[in-house]
Amino acid sequence: MALSSFREDIMPLNQHPEQSAQMMEIRILPTPEMVGESAAGIIAHQIVHKPDPVIGFATGRTPTDTYRILQALYGDGMLSFRRIQDLRIFLKHDYGRCR
């Protein structure tokens, strides 16, 4: 996805009249790249539209596409991280085990 298209994608997620802010949206995407693009758009939306957002980032290889896109948006001046109230980094060993 081109970075220029993110300007249009950074918009409210719950635009559909039947969706409430309480609903969780589940997206199934065909490629890891599309997952990264979608996640970057959601994170960028929160940073742009929510005052004093609290953001948590995971480490590891899975979110690297997401972080690459966020870094590019920042580098192009399309995204600022100044208003983030609290930034958390979660290391892999913090997750625990799924059983």
Secondary structure as the mmCIF struct_conf table of DSSP 4:
data_model
#
loop_
_struct_conf.conf_type_id
_struct_conf.id
_struct_conf.beg_label_comp_id
_struct_conf.beg_label_asym_id
_struct_conf.beg_label_seq_id
_struct_conf.end_label_comp_id
_struct_conf.end_label_asym_id
_struct_conf.end_label_seq_id
HELX_RH_AL_P HELX_RH_AL_P1 LEU A 3 ASP A 9
BEND BEND1 MET A 11 MET A 11
BEND BEND2 LEU A 13 LEU A 13
BEND BEND3 HIS A 16 HIS A 16
TURN_TY1_P TURN_TY1_P1 PRO A 17 GLU A 18
TURN_TY1_P TURN_TY1_P2 ALA A 21 GLN A 22
HELX_LH_PP_P HELX_LH_PP_P1 MET A 23 GLU A 25
BEND BEND4 PRO A 30 THR A 31
HELX_RH_AL_P HELX_RH_AL_P2 PRO A 32 HIS A 49
BEND BEND5 LYS A 50 ASP A 52
STRN STRN1 VAL A 54 ALA A 58
BEND BEND6 GLY A 60 ARG A 61
TURN_TY1_P TURN_TY1_P3 THR A 62 PRO A 63
HELX_RH_AL_P HELX_RH_AL_P3 THR A 64 GLY A 75
TURN_TY1_P TURN_TY1_P4 ASP A 76 GLY A 77
BEND BEND7 MET A 78 MET A 78
TURN_TY1_P TURN_TY1_P5 ARG A 82 ARG A 83
BEND BEND8 GLN A 85 GLN A 85
STRN STRN2 ASP A 86 PHE A 90
HELX_RH_3T_P HELX_RH_3T_P1 LYS A 92 ASP A 94
BEND BEND9 TYR A 95 TYR A 95
#
